[in-house]
Amino acid sequence: AMALCLKQVFNKDKTFRPRKKFEPGTQRFELYKKAQASLKSGLDLKAVVQLPPGESINDWIAVHVVDFFNRINLIYGTMSEYCTERSCPIMSGGLKYEYRWQDDSKYKKPTKLSAPQYMCMLMDWIEMLINNEDVFPTRIGVPFPKQFQQVCTKILTRLFRVFVHVYIHHFDSIINMGAEAHVNTCYKHFYYFIREFSLIDHRELEPLVRMALAQ
């Protein structure tokens, strides 16, 4: 019965599973290992996010964007059963903030979606971008596109909204699952990273500003 239960959990929604991996042997993989090692060493998170000497800022941002996507994807995946069309008919962060979805294909105008729909569109959209060689080149010597940091700002801004929604609407579930320390560490790491490189407009941070000040 347990195996069946686990199988159902893993089959339940294919969307919320990390899919982009770093290729061993590449510079990006080495950078990722370096970043993970400093994270695990218990160093101050403000120090962990700083660009290592001699490394390219775009490589450093690329590694973190992919890693945050994978980690936030999993965090939301573990909460997704509590975030339903019924519980969260609007993608929001409390009564004051509502997030609408817009992309270049299906939703050309900002559109109201339920939180689960928004999350689904968001994860698919990010996955498409990070697997696009023209945006996130993986081959050595292939330069990043000129608009790379702008694209990353858009990705990170939207990923921040996942934290906003999860913290404001599902914090009791995080506590019940015993995931509070894990989510808080991921959030702090993300927060220090975006602040270090000024990657998100400060107005976007307002819904969690009291939390950020407490960090």
Phi, psi and chi 1 to 4 in degrees:
 res  aa     phi    psi   chi1   chi2   chi3   chi4
   1 ALA       -  -41.1      -      -      -      -
   2 MET   -61.4  -44.3 -174.7   65.4 -174.8      -
   3 ALA   -62.2  -40.2      -      -      -      -
   4 LEU   -64.0  -41.6 -175.8   68.1      -      -
   5 CYS   -61.0  -47.9 -149.4      -      -      -
   6 LEU   -62.6  -40.3  -80.9  174.4      -      -
   7 LYS   -61.0  -40.1 -160.4  171.9  166.0 -164.4
   8 GLN   -65.0  -40.2  -79.9  171.3  -23.0      -
   9 VAL   -60.3  -47.0  169.3      -      -      -
  10 PHE   -74.2  -25.5  -74.3  112.6      -      -
  11 ASN   -89.9  -14.1  -73.7  -20.8      -      -
  12 LYS   -55.1  -46.6 -172.0  177.7   66.7 -178.5
  13 ASP  -149.0  106.2 -165.2  -23.9      -      -
  14 LYS   -67.3  -15.6  -66.5  -81.5 -169.7  -74.2
  15 THR   -64.7  -39.3  -46.6      -      -      -
  16 PHE   -96.6   62.9  -58.6  107.6      -      -
  17 ARG  -137.1  133.7  -52.3  -87.2  -67.0  -75.4
  18 PRO   -64.1  133.7   -7.6   14.5      -      -
  19 ARG  -125.4  -23.9  -75.0  170.7  -74.4 -162.4
  20 LYS   -87.7  124.5  170.2   88.7  174.6 -170.9
  21 LYS  -120.3  156.9  -66.5  -79.7 -173.3  -80.0
  22 PHE   -87.8  135.8  -60.4  103.6      -      -
  23 GLU   -74.2  123.3  -70.8  -60.1  -46.0      -
  24 PRO   -55.9  142.8  -24.9   33.3      -      -
  25 GLY    94.1  -14.7      -      -      -      -
  26 THR   -89.6  160.3   60.7      -      -      -
  27 GLN   -60.4  -38.7 -178.3 -167.6    4.2      -
  28 ARG   -61.9  -39.6 -150.3   73.8   56.3   78.1
  29 PHE   -65.3  -42.7 -178.7   70.9      -      -
  30 GLU   -62.8  -41.5  -65.3  -51.1  -44.5      -
  31 LEU   -63.5  -42.1 -106.9 -168.5      -      -
  32 TYR   -61.4  -44.3  173.4   68.3      -      -
  33 LYS   -62.1  -41.0  -79.2 -158.1  -51.8 -165.3
  34 LYS   -62.4  -44.9 -165.3 -175.0  -77.5 -173.4
  35 ALA   -63.7  -43.3      -      -      -      -
  36 GLN   -65.3  -39.0  -70.6  -60.1  -54.3      -
  37 ALA   -63.4  -43.3      -      -      -      -
  38 SER   -69.9  -31.2    9.3      -      -      -
  39 LEU   -65.8  -43.3 -164.2   56.1      -      -
  40 LYS   -75.3  -19.4  -71.3 -169.1  177.8   90.9
  41 SER   -75.3   -3.9   68.8      -      -      -
  42 GLY    79.2   16.4      -      -      -      -
  43 LEU   -65.6  156.6  -79.4  175.6      -      -
  44 ASP   -57.2  130.7  170.0   20.1      -      -
  45 LEU   -61.0  -28.0  -74.4  169.2      -      -
  46 LYS   -65.5  -32.1  -77.2 -179.8 -176.5  161.1
  47 ALA   -79.7  -36.4      -      -      -      -
  48 VAL   -59.1  -35.3  163.6      -      -      -
  49 VAL   -81.5  -11.6  -63.0      -      -      -
  50 GLN   -67.9  144.3  -72.2  165.5   10.7      -
  51 LEU   -64.0  122.4 -179.8   66.8      -      -
  52 PRO   -64.0  145.3  -16.7   29.3      -      -
  53 PRO   -55.0  136.2  -17.8   25.2      -      -
  54 GLY    81.4   -1.7      -      -      -      -
  55 GLU   -95.7  155.4  -63.3  -65.8   -4.6      -
  56 SER   -83.0  136.2  122.6      -      -      -
  57 ILE   -62.4  -37.7 -175.1  162.0      -      -
  58 ASN   -67.2  -38.1  -78.8  -14.8      -      -
  59 ASP   -62.1  -43.9  -87.6  -41.2      -      -
  60 TRP   -62.8  -43.1 -171.0 -121.6      -      -
  61 ILE   -66.4  -42.6  -70.1  174.2      -      -
  62 ALA   -58.9  -46.8      -      -      -      -
  63 VAL   -59.2  -43.1  160.5      -      -      -
  64 HIS   -72.8  -38.0  -77.9   78.8      -      -
  65 VAL   -60.6  -45.8  166.7      -      -      -
  66 VAL   -64.7  -43.6  172.9      -      -      -
  67 ASP   -65.1  -44.2 -172.2   38.6      -      -
  68 PHE   -64.6  -39.4  -74.0  133.9      -      -
  69 PHE   -56.8  -49.2  164.7   65.1      -      -
  70 ASN   -61.3  -43.7  -76.9  -21.0      -      -
  71 ARG   -72.2  -41.3  -73.3  158.9   67.0 -166.5
  72 ILE   -71.7  -35.6  -66.4  165.8      -      -
  73 ASN   -56.2  -46.2 -160.4  -13.7      -      -
  74 LEU   -69.4  -40.0  -82.1  176.4      -      -
  75 ILE   -59.1  -48.4  -74.2  170.8      -      -
  76 TYR   -66.2  -37.2 -178.0   72.5      -      -
  77 GLY   -57.1  -38.7      -      -      -      -
  78 THR   -72.7  -22.8   59.2      -      -      -
  79 MET   -96.0   -9.3  -31.9 -109.3   51.4      -
  80 SER   -59.3  -26.4   57.0      -      -      -
  81 GLU   -69.3  -20.2   62.9 -173.4  -70.4      -
  82 TYR   -92.6   -9.8  -55.5  104.8      -      -
  83 CYS  -110.5   95.9 -176.9      -      -      -
  84 THR  -121.1  171.7   62.8      -      -      -
  85 GLU   -57.5  -33.8  -58.7  -74.9  -32.5      -
  86 ARG   -77.9  -44.8 -161.4  167.9  174.9 -179.6
  87 SER   -75.5  -32.8   70.3      -      -      -
  88 CYS  -133.5   69.1  -53.2      -      -      -
  89 PRO   -66.6  -15.3   21.8  -29.5      -      -
  90 ILE  -128.2  139.1  -67.9  169.1      -      -
  91 MET   -77.2  106.2  173.3   57.8 -176.5      -
  92 SER  -142.1  170.5   59.2      -      -      -
  93 GLY  -129.9   79.4      -      -      -      -
  94 GLY    78.5 -167.8      -      -      -      -
  95 LEU   -77.7  -21.2  -62.4  171.2      -      -
  96 LYS   -88.8  -24.3 -151.2  170.5  158.9 -168.8
  97 TYR  -121.9  129.0  -59.7   93.6      -      -
  98 GLU  -128.8  134.1 -179.5 -176.3  -56.8      -
  99 TYR  -110.4  126.7  -58.8  119.3      -      -
 100 ARG  -104.9  154.7  -63.3 -178.7  177.8 -165.1
 101 TRP   -99.2  137.8 -178.8 -103.3      -      -
 102 GLN  -144.6  137.3 -175.9  175.2   17.6      -
 103 ASP  -144.1 -174.2   55.0   37.4      -      -
 104 ASP   -93.0    1.4  -65.1  -31.8      -      -
 105 SER  -117.6  -80.6   47.3      -      -      -
 106 LYS   -77.3  -38.8 -164.4  174.6  169.0 -171.5
 107 TYR  -115.0   89.1  -61.7   96.9      -      -
 108 LYS   -79.8  -22.5  -65.9 -151.7  174.3    4.0
 109 LYS  -111.4  150.2  -73.4 -177.6 -179.6  160.0
 110 PRO   -55.4  124.6  -23.3   33.0      -      -
 111 THR  -124.4  137.7  -52.6      -      -      -
 112 LYS   -71.1  127.7  -88.1 -171.0 -171.0 -165.5
 113 LEU  -132.0  158.9  -65.4  178.0      -      -
 114 SER   -69.6  162.2   67.6      -      -      -
 115 ALA   -59.2  -46.8      -      -      -      -
 116 PRO   -61.6  -37.6   -9.5   12.0      -      -
 117 GLN   -64.6  -45.7  -78.1  177.1  -55.9      -
 118 TYR   -57.9  -47.7 -174.2  100.7      -      -
 119 MET   -60.2  -41.8  -61.1  -63.6 -173.4      -
 120 CYS   -63.2  -47.8 -153.3      -      -      -
 121 MET   -61.1  -43.0  -60.4  -59.8  -65.2      -
 122 LEU   -62.4  -50.5  173.9   60.1      -      -
 123 MET   -64.3  -39.7  -60.2  -52.2  178.0      -
 124 ASP   -65.4  -40.8  -76.1   -9.8      -      -
 125 TRP   -65.0  -44.4  172.0   76.8      -      -
 126 ILE   -65.5  -43.6  -63.4  174.7      -      -
 127 GLU   -60.0  -40.3 -164.8 -170.0   16.6      -
 128 MET   -61.4  -42.9  179.2 -165.6   71.0      -
 129 LEU   -67.3  -46.2  -75.8  171.1      -      -
 130 ILE   -73.4  -16.7   62.9  179.1      -      -
 131 ASN   -96.0    3.5  -74.8  -57.0      -      -
 132 ASN   -91.9  113.6 -179.3  -18.3      -      -
 133 GLU   -60.7  -24.8  -77.4  -71.6  -34.3      -
 134 ASP   -74.2  -22.4  -67.2  -24.3      -      -
 135 VAL  -102.0  -47.1 -175.6      -      -      -
 136 PHE  -117.7   77.2  -83.1   73.5      -      -
 137 PRO   -65.7  138.4   22.4  -29.2      -      -
 138 THR  -108.8  -16.2   53.5      -      -      -
 139 ARG   -79.8  139.2  -68.9 -174.9  -57.1  -81.7
 140 ILE   -62.6  135.3  -71.2  171.9      -      -
 141 GLY    90.6  -12.7      -      -      -      -
 142 VAL   -86.8  119.9  176.0      -      -      -
 143 PRO   -73.0  156.6   25.7  -30.5      -      -
 144 PHE   -72.7  149.6  -75.5   90.3      -      -
 145 PRO   -67.9  157.4   24.0  -32.1      -      -
 146 LYS   -57.0  -36.2  -79.4 -165.3  179.1   69.2
 147 GLN   -90.5   16.9   76.7  -78.4   16.5      -
 148 PHE   -55.3  -48.3  178.1   69.9      -      -
 149 GLN   -68.1  -30.7  -73.3 -170.4   24.4      -
 150 GLN   -65.2  -41.8  -75.1  166.1  -81.9      -
 151 VAL   -62.2  -43.2  172.0      -      -      -
 152 CYS   -65.3  -37.1  -71.9      -      -      -
 153 THR   -60.3  -42.4  -75.4      -      -      -
 154 LYS   -65.7  -42.7 -158.5  165.3 -175.6 -177.3
 155 ILE   -62.2  -49.2  -68.3  173.0      -      -
 156 LEU   -67.8  -35.4  -66.8  166.5      -      -
 157 THR   -61.0  -43.9  -61.6      -      -      -
 158 ARG   -72.6  -34.4  -72.5  176.5  167.6 -178.1
 159 LEU   -66.8  -34.0  -81.4  175.0      -      -
 160 PHE   -59.9  -33.7 -176.9   78.4      -      -
 161 ARG   -66.5  -25.0  -66.0  169.6 -179.9  179.0
 162 VAL   -65.9  -45.0  179.8      -      -      -
 163 PHE   -59.3  -45.3  -80.0  120.6      -      -
 164 VAL   -56.3  -50.7  172.6      -      -      -
 165 HIS   -64.2  -46.7 -177.2   75.7      -      -
 166 VAL   -64.1  -44.5  164.5      -      -      -
 167 TYR   -67.8  -42.0  -90.1  121.2      -      -
 168 ILE   -80.1  -36.2  -68.6  175.2      -      -
 169 HIS  -104.6  -20.9  -64.3  -82.1      -      -
 170 HIS  -129.1   24.0  -58.5  -67.2      -      -
 171 PHE   -65.0  -34.2 -163.2   63.5      -      -
 172 ASP   -61.7  -38.2   52.0  -14.1      -      -
 173 SER   -66.4  -39.2  -56.3      -      -      -
 174 ILE   -59.4  -45.2  -64.4  174.3      -      -
 175 ILE   -65.3  -45.7  -69.1  169.5      -      -
 176 ASN   -61.0  -31.5  -68.3  -19.3      -      -
 177 MET   -85.7   -3.9  -67.5  164.9   78.6      -
 178 GLY    71.0   25.0      -      -      -      -
 179 ALA  -102.9    7.9      -      -      -      -
 180 GLU   -59.0  -47.4 -168.8 -177.8   -6.8      -
 181 ALA   -62.9  -41.5      -      -      -      -
 182 HIS   -63.6  -47.5  172.5   69.2      -      -
 183 VAL   -65.4  -42.0  175.7      -      -      -
 184 ASN   -62.2  -41.3  -75.8  -13.6      -      -
 185 THR   -65.1  -43.3  -58.8      -      -      -
 186 CYS   -62.7  -42.4 -173.3      -      -      -
 187 TYR   -63.6  -45.8  172.8   71.2      -      -
 188 LYS   -60.4  -44.9  -84.5 -172.4 -161.2  175.6
 189 HIS   -59.4  -47.4 -172.9 -162.6      -      -
 190 PHE   -60.1  -47.3 -176.5   94.1      -      -
 191 TYR   -61.1  -47.1  178.0   76.4      -      -
 192 TYR   -64.9  -35.6  -73.1  135.8      -      -
 193 PHE   -65.0  -49.3 -175.0   78.7      -      -
 194 ILE   -67.2  -31.1   58.6  169.6      -      -
 195 ARG   -72.1  -39.2  -69.1  -58.1  -63.0  -97.8
 196 GLU   -57.7  -39.7  174.9   73.6   12.3      -
 197 PHE  -111.7   14.7  -59.0  104.2      -      -
 198 SER    45.9   55.6  -53.7      -      -      -
 199 LEU   -95.5  -10.2  -72.5  165.6      -      -
 200 ILE  -131.1  139.0  -65.9 -173.0      -      -
 201 ASP   -59.9  132.3 -173.5  -49.0      -      -
 202 HIS   -59.4  -24.3   63.9   92.4      -      -
 203 ARG   -65.7  -31.1  -75.2  169.7  -56.4 -170.6
 204 GLU   -65.2  -24.7  -78.8  -76.2  -18.4      -
 205 LEU   -83.0   -9.9  -55.8  176.0      -      -
 206 GLU   -55.1  -40.3  -80.5  170.5   12.8      -
 207 PRO   -58.4  -27.5  -22.1   30.0      -      -
 208 LEU  -114.2   23.3  -65.3 -179.2      -      -
 209 VAL   -63.0  -37.0   80.3      -      -      -
 210 ARG   -66.5  -37.4  -80.0 -165.8  -56.0  -81.5
 211 MET   -65.2  -42.8 -109.5 -167.1   68.4      -
 212 ALA   -62.3  -39.2      -      -      -      -
 213 LEU   -68.3  -26.5  -66.6  174.1      -      -
 214 ALA   -79.8  -12.3      -      -      -      -
 215 GLN   -70.5      -  -56.0  -60.6  -12.3      -
